[in-house]
Amino acid sequence: AMTFALFFLGEYANMLLMSSFAAILFLGGWLPIISVFPFTALPGVCWFSVKVVLGVIFFIMMRALLPRFRYDQLMFIGWKCFLPLSLGYLLLTSSILISLNWLP
């Protein structure tokens, strides 16, 4: 029971850390969304906390809403679906670049 609790504590700590990184790197960190008066009245800690909380809520919602695949299903999707799709996209992109003479 304690190992399960520590496992979930680690997962939620990871969600918090990744949301903090995303808030700093992609969402402007402690800066407000728009630099007008009602938004600039709040301190930066509040903006950072709001962005982190929204990130954690996003992680929790995605974890609850998306299906959980078994290992064999993941291997099937990877080898039978995503690999041919990515190779086809690579061939399409390279053929467009060669045919239009856009290679660097």
Secondary structure, DSSP 8 states (H G I E B T S, - for coil): -HHHHHHHHHHHHHHHHHHHHHHHHTS-TTS-SS-SHHHHTS-HHHHHHHHHHHHHHHHHHHHHHS----HHHHHHIIIIIIHHHHHHHHHHHHHHHHHTT---
